[in-house]
Amino acid sequence: MDSVTDTRTALPPLHRLPVSPVRPPHPTTLPDGTPAWLVTRYHDVRQVLGDPRVTRADLHDVGTAGATADVAANPASLFNQDGPAHRRLRGTVQRAFTPRAIAGWQPWVAAAVQQSVDALVAAGPPADLAAAFTRPVPFAVTTRLMGLDGDGPDSLDEERLHRWTLALLAQGGEPDAGDAADSGDAAHADALAEYAAFTTGLIEHRRREPGDDLVSRLVLAADHDGGIPEESLVHLVAGLTASGNESVAGALGNALVYLLGERADHWPRLADPDTAERTAERLLHFIPLGDDEATIRRATEPIELGGAVIPADAVVAISLGSANRDPEVYPEGLDADLDLPLAAPTLAFSAGPHYCIGAWRVRLEMRESLQRLAAALPGLRLTTPVADVAWQLGTTTRSPARIPVTW
């Protein structure tokens, strides 16, 4: 299954993507025609994301006009569970992601970033940062984190992970008619089946021979806690592997397009670690990963929110992008000094029970990548206008297909 690169349609870079105006909660219609209530203000969004009367259950195919990614549609996904089942699975994940474990992973994340920086510098200009940096860095971290590197039976090459990631995260519109669509559906199903079989075998192997990797920690925590369906564990491991890899590549690629294309004056300042950390947080806050603005929930009871009453059983569309640009909370916007700390915690990783479990990883790789790349190449610059960037489409994220640079 190949990625989709759009070179015909002029798409705005994600940092210039318009978002819904910030208003009190109000009725709207989703792209698939579903009536919904739209929530856009920062404090309203924070409140509704933490409300136990708002659920993800039974919303796998609501909201989008096209097909839904398997990672979001599968009922076994952590994303689609609420209540006791969600708390049980979430607790298992948190037992694996301890602060001590994360602190132990930080040195080799930094080493993986530095290795890619050194290889880029050694190869010399010109270069494509997507091929030489924004994809290799998260792949190296993913395979090390999950214990899929090296030459052992569980080793995973970049081509296979890329193919399986595209299958798991694929978001398409209406399929074309004819044999081509049938062939594409079959390839998609085959890739998902291969990935599930690989992940199932990986979990079985880690049960027999645990190591110091994240899969082993998840398996040990799940078996200790009990009550975790094997399907949910398989989907959790597959999703963490694929989504973590794709999300970091997208976040880093989109950040570099903005920095090198519009904030070249700020680029050399990122060699300072504190500046890099604050800048990384602002970029993760203001630049979304994809074009889908809203996350979808359903109200199980009437909810008073921001002066409105959302009725029971109503679909709720929560705009994280609008909330993160609420002028009452973030009056300075994206184009202010990138060294400024955020005025309030970002909602880029959601909030409440469904707060992104991989937020630590995205932050760490973004910070290390910006700081180490700027320190090594303070004169790095794009060789093509931002308007001419081609995009890799077809998954839950949108990222630059190529980032041509020189120095």
C-alpha positions as MATLAB code, in Angstrom:
seq = 'MDSVTDTRTALPPLHRLPVSPVRPPHPTTLPDGTPAWLVTRYHDVRQVLGDPRVTRADLHDVGTAGATADVAANPASLFNQDGPAHRRLRGTVQRAFTPRAIAGWQPWVAAAVQQSVDALVAAGPPADLAAAFTRPVPFAVTTRLMGLDGDGPDSLDEERLHRWTLALLAQGGEPDAGDAADSGDAAHADALAEYAAFTTGLIEHRRREPGDDLVSRLVLAADHDGGIPEESLVHLVAGLTASGNESVAGALGNALVYLLGERADHWPRLADPDTAERTAERLLHFIPLGDDEATIRRATEPIELGGAVIPADAVVAISLGSANRDPEVYPEGLDADLDLPLAAPTLAFSAGPHYCIGAWRVRLEMRESLQRLAAALPGLRLTTPVADVAWQLGTTTRSPARIPVTW';
ca = [
       0.000    0.000    0.000;
       1.698    3.183   -1.167;
       1.513    6.568    0.481;
      -0.352    9.299   -1.353;
       1.568   12.426   -2.323;
      -0.552   15.334   -3.544;
       1.342   17.536   -5.987;
      -1.676   18.822   -7.908;
      -3.852   20.438   -5.245;
      -2.485   23.537   -3.529;
      -2.917   22.779    0.166;
      -2.100   25.327    2.847;
       0.618   24.330    5.288;
      -0.965   23.117    8.499;
       0.152   26.165   10.478;
      -2.038   28.284    8.133;
      -5.052   25.992    8.223;
      -8.160   27.979    9.219;
     -10.051   26.900   12.336;
     -13.623   27.550   13.448;
     -14.138   30.914   15.166;
     -14.187   30.794   18.950;
     -17.825   30.989   20.079;
     -20.090   29.567   22.779;
     -21.228   25.969   22.102;
     -23.690   25.883   19.205;
     -25.337   23.438   16.763;
     -23.469   22.539   13.570;
     -23.413   19.844   10.878;
     -20.442   17.504   10.426;
     -18.994   16.657    6.975;
     -21.027   13.432    6.818;
     -24.266   15.296    7.575;
     -24.472   14.357   11.263;
     -26.015   17.087   13.454;
     -23.673   18.004   16.307;
     -22.794   20.643   18.881;
     -19.516   22.453   18.182;
     -17.305   23.380   21.162;
     -14.474   25.815   20.406;
     -13.534   27.929   23.460;
     -10.508   26.829   25.475;
     -12.200   26.543   28.869;
     -15.304   24.887   27.394;
     -13.101   22.338   25.613;
     -11.135   21.547   28.773;
     -14.362   21.094   30.699;
     -16.050   18.800   28.194;
     -12.945   16.631   27.674;
     -12.887   15.873   31.392;
     -16.639   15.266   31.753;
     -17.513   11.581   32.379;
     -20.905   12.189   30.745;
     -19.134   12.596   27.399;
     -18.132    9.336   25.704;
     -16.337    8.007   22.626;
     -18.316    4.740   22.525;
     -20.217    3.826   19.324;
     -18.837    6.756   17.344;
     -16.390    4.859   15.140;
     -17.905    6.010   11.821;
     -19.431    9.357   12.818;
     -18.204   12.711   11.613;
     -16.165   12.208    8.449;
     -17.469   11.907    4.924;
     -15.004    9.160    3.967;
     -13.603    5.979    5.434;
     -12.299    6.004    9.005;
      -8.793    4.883    9.952;
      -8.673    1.446   11.575;
      -6.746    2.871   14.505;
      -9.732    5.133   15.240;
     -12.534    2.798   14.136;
     -11.628   -0.397   15.983;
     -13.721   -0.828   19.162;
     -10.709   -2.508   20.808;
      -8.742    0.732   20.544;
      -7.948    2.639   23.737;
      -9.286    5.704   21.910;
     -12.766    4.190   21.592;
     -13.240    2.959   25.147;
     -14.662    4.690   28.188;
     -15.637    3.728   31.712;
     -14.155    0.712   33.525;
     -12.683   -0.906   30.390;
     -10.865    2.301   29.498;
      -9.604    2.865   33.044;
      -8.294   -0.700   33.221;
      -6.420   -0.473   29.909;
      -5.213    3.057   30.610;
      -3.915    1.985   34.010;
      -1.935   -0.801   32.362;
      -0.352    1.684   29.972;
       0.541    4.075   32.780;
       2.271    1.249   34.668;
       4.539    0.846   31.624;
       5.149    4.581   31.121;
       6.597    5.339   34.549;
       8.622    8.548   35.026;
      11.674    6.402   35.776;
      11.267    4.471   32.514;
      10.844    7.659   30.487;
      13.941    9.190   32.121;
      15.888    6.074   31.173;
      14.815    6.324   27.538;
      15.844    9.963   27.148;
      19.606    9.394   26.578;
      19.153    7.021   23.675;
      16.448    9.238   22.115;
      19.045   12.015   22.135;
      21.624    9.603   20.694;
      19.262    8.580   17.864;
      18.657   12.224   16.979;
      22.379   13.030   17.038;
      23.152   10.042   14.807;
      20.728   11.333   12.161;
      22.162   14.855   12.458;
      25.703   13.526   12.003;
      24.673   11.474    8.963;
      22.952   14.506    7.404;
      26.016   16.709    7.916;
      28.382   14.040    6.603;
      26.340   13.542    3.413;
      26.455   17.288    2.712;
      24.008   19.584    0.934;
      21.561   19.593   -0.725;
      19.284   17.245    1.175;
      15.693   16.197    1.679;
      14.995   16.508    5.398;
      11.967   14.221    5.161;
      14.039   11.319    3.830;
      17.211   12.134    5.767;
      15.864   13.286    9.114;
      12.147   13.562    9.966;
      11.466    9.898    9.061;
      14.692    8.214   10.242;
      14.591    9.815   13.714;
      11.164    8.516   14.823;
      11.789    5.147   13.152;
      15.008    4.696   15.137;
      13.258    5.688   18.361;
      10.209    3.503   17.665;
      12.194    0.366   16.934;
      14.468    0.868   19.948;
      11.543    1.684   22.248;
       9.524   -1.357   21.172;
      12.548   -3.683   20.962;
      12.268   -4.088   17.182;
      15.803   -3.045   16.272;
      18.843   -5.267   15.789;
      18.998   -8.580   13.919;
      16.715  -10.704   16.086;
      13.461  -12.416   15.079;
      11.423   -9.339   16.079;
      13.441   -6.855   14.018;
      11.371   -4.566   11.828;
      12.577   -2.711    8.744;
      11.332    0.731    7.777;
       9.540   -0.422    4.613;
       7.347   -2.931    6.471;
       6.505   -0.528    9.276;
       5.658    2.176    6.743;
       3.312   -0.160    4.839;
       1.591   -1.358    8.000;
       1.335    2.178    9.359;
      -0.387    3.376    6.216;
      -2.875    0.513    6.503;
      -3.620    1.121   10.180;
      -3.849    4.909    9.857;
      -5.388    5.041    6.366;
      -8.196    7.548    5.909;
      -9.762    7.486    2.491;
     -12.741    9.009    0.774;
     -15.239    7.042   -1.262;
     -13.416    4.191   -3.056;
     -13.137    4.169   -6.819;
     -15.271    1.687   -8.692;
     -13.902   -1.414  -10.397;
     -11.052   -3.831   -9.991;
      -8.592   -1.210   -8.745;
     -10.731   -0.538   -5.675;
     -11.103   -4.254   -4.988;
      -7.359   -4.732   -5.316;
      -6.694   -1.799   -2.976;
      -9.158   -3.135   -0.404;
      -7.501   -6.557   -0.532;
      -4.014   -5.073   -0.106;
      -5.265   -2.992    2.812;
      -6.825   -6.016    4.503;
      -3.692   -8.098    3.882;
      -1.462   -5.430    5.435;
      -3.681   -5.187    8.525;
      -3.715   -8.986    8.878;
       0.093   -9.123    8.554;
       0.514   -6.422   11.168;
      -1.890   -8.116   13.597;
      -0.097  -11.459   13.143;
       3.316   -9.822   13.689;
       2.106   -8.006   16.818;
       0.445  -11.133   18.226;
       3.671  -13.083   17.771;
       5.675  -10.232   19.286;
       3.512  -10.232   22.421;
       3.813  -14.014   22.766;
       7.593  -13.767   22.436;
       7.808  -11.021   25.076;
       5.748  -13.143   27.466;
       8.279  -15.954   27.119;
      11.389  -13.761   27.045;
      10.750  -10.269   28.455;
      13.316   -7.551   27.895;
      13.722   -3.881   28.807;
      11.566   -2.653   25.907;
       8.104   -1.080   26.066;
       6.301   -4.133   24.657;
       7.664   -6.256   27.493;
       6.597   -3.646   30.039;
       3.077   -3.507   28.578;
       2.724   -7.304   28.508;
       3.969   -7.669   32.093;
       1.652   -4.895   33.301;
      -1.357   -6.361   31.442;
      -0.740   -9.840   32.802;
      -0.237   -8.472   36.318;
      -3.407   -6.373   36.237;
      -5.560   -9.007   34.532;
      -8.816   -8.384   32.686;
      -7.170   -6.930   29.551;
      -8.575   -8.622   26.416;
      -5.796   -9.891   24.175;
      -7.327   -8.052   21.205;
      -7.033   -4.767   23.090;
      -3.415   -5.494   23.968;
      -2.587   -6.343   20.340;
      -4.276   -3.166   19.130;
      -2.509   -1.109   21.806;
       0.970   -2.348   20.825;
       0.268   -1.979   17.099;
      -1.160    1.499   17.581;
       1.713    2.720   19.747;
       4.223    1.473   17.189;
       2.510    2.925   14.120;
       0.940    6.086   15.525;
       4.006    7.078   17.520;
       6.221    6.783   14.471;
       3.861    8.667   12.134;
       2.872   11.374   14.614;
       6.454   12.369   15.423;
       7.459   12.391   11.745;
       4.471   14.616   10.945;
       4.964   16.978   13.866;
       8.674   17.399   13.160;
       8.222   17.824    9.410;
       5.480   20.437    9.770;
       7.489   22.329   12.388;
      10.550   22.476   10.121;
       8.477   23.744    7.178;
       7.207   26.602    9.344;
      10.534   27.429   10.969;
      12.661   27.334    7.815;
       9.979   28.827    5.595;
       8.696   31.667    7.769;
      10.877   32.010   10.879;
      14.413   31.709    9.534;
      15.540   34.441   11.947;
      14.614   32.213   14.887;
      16.334   29.082   13.593;
      19.902   29.711   14.945;
      18.448   30.522   18.398;
      17.250   26.931   18.724;
      20.807   25.800   19.461;
      20.050   26.912   23.028;
      18.322   23.976   24.805;
      15.892   26.153   26.803;
      14.843   28.068   23.690;
      14.400   24.794   21.819;
      12.165   23.423   24.583;
       9.889   26.475   24.687;
       9.758   26.666   20.889;
       8.916   22.981   20.579;
       5.982   23.404   22.957;
       4.636   26.409   21.033;
       4.933   24.608   17.699;
       3.192   21.482   19.005;
       0.486   23.752   20.385;
      -0.183   25.870   17.293;
       0.501   23.439   14.411;
      -2.032   20.580   14.125;
      -1.026   17.169   12.813;
      -3.809   16.911   10.252;
      -6.748   18.588    8.554;
      -9.446   17.115   10.808;
     -10.273   19.903   13.214;
     -12.684   18.196   15.618;
     -12.631   15.158   17.865;
     -16.051   13.536   18.224;
     -17.869   12.549   21.427;
     -21.461   11.899   22.533;
     -23.280   13.334   25.561;
     -24.921   10.624   27.666;
     -26.855   13.199   29.723;
     -27.794   16.873   29.292;
     -24.698   19.018   29.909;
     -24.567   22.719   30.779;
     -21.554   24.156   29.005;
     -20.561   27.734   28.360;
     -24.088   29.105   28.734;
     -25.694   26.426   26.564;
     -27.334   23.083   27.314;
     -26.162   20.186   25.149;
     -28.974   17.613   25.106;
     -28.589   13.953   26.001;
     -27.452   11.706   23.125;
     -26.177   14.696   21.119;
     -22.961   14.313   19.139;
     -20.319   16.777   20.367;
     -17.590   18.061   18.018;
     -14.667   19.366   20.082;
     -12.270   21.675   18.220;
      -8.815   21.425   19.774;
      -7.450   23.723   17.061;
      -9.889   26.512   17.880;
      -9.289   26.109   21.608;
      -5.539   26.345   21.116;
      -6.015   29.651   19.279;
      -8.586   31.134   21.648;
      -7.563   34.835   21.770;
      -8.815   35.145   25.350;
      -6.195   32.601   26.433;
      -3.469   32.918   23.764;
      -3.653   36.518   22.512;
      -0.147   36.483   20.978;
      -0.768   33.691   18.430;
       1.704   31.566   16.479;
       3.754   34.384   14.982;
       4.803   35.956   18.274;
       8.222   35.338   19.802;
       8.645   31.556   19.723;
      10.668   31.730   22.924;
       7.597   32.787   24.928;
       6.132   30.151   27.264;
       2.494   29.260   26.652;
      -0.027   31.156   28.757;
      -1.953   27.951   29.585;
      -1.396   24.206   29.084;
      -1.835   23.132   25.492;
      -4.757   20.984   24.375;
      -2.788   19.611   21.433;
      -2.646   16.252   23.204;
      -6.277   16.482   24.387;
      -7.098   16.442   28.106;
      -8.895   14.326   30.664;
      -9.113   10.523   30.427;
      -8.050   10.478   26.766;
      -4.933   12.616   27.156;
      -2.366   11.343   24.629;
      -0.185    8.658   26.199;
       2.655    9.460   23.788;
       2.858   13.202   24.483;
       6.153   12.786   26.364;
       7.720   11.156   23.326;
       6.615   13.797   20.807;
       7.870   16.578   23.083;
      11.207   14.857   23.692;
      11.948   14.114   20.030;
      10.841   17.577   18.897;
      13.013   19.322   21.474;
      16.093   17.182   20.830;
      15.697   17.379   17.044;
      15.323   21.152   16.850;
      18.179   21.834   19.265;
      20.690   19.404   17.766;
      19.858   20.220   14.141;
      20.101   23.986   14.732;
      23.373   23.603   16.649;
      24.935   21.624   13.806;
      23.422   23.579   10.896;
      22.637   27.200   11.891;
      22.501   28.148    8.185;
      19.909   25.511    7.235;
      17.344   26.872    4.773;
      14.602   25.703    2.410;
      15.311   25.634   -1.313;
      11.642   25.688   -2.354;
       8.783   28.022   -1.373;
       6.431   26.719    1.301;
       3.582   27.029   -1.210;
       5.259   24.387   -3.394;
       5.577   21.754   -0.664;
       4.059   18.395   -1.671;
       2.146   16.522    0.979;
       1.984   12.925    2.068;
      -1.716   12.251    2.504;
      -3.923    9.283    3.247;
      -3.363    8.849    6.994;
      -4.544   10.521   10.187;
      -1.709   13.048    9.803;
      -0.546   15.268    6.943;
       3.182   15.773    6.605;
       5.607   17.138    3.974;
       6.493   14.468    1.422;
       9.816   16.250    0.818;
      11.644   19.099    2.579;
      14.409   20.240    0.191;
      17.133   22.175    2.020;
      20.702   23.362    1.796;
      23.183   25.052    4.145;
];
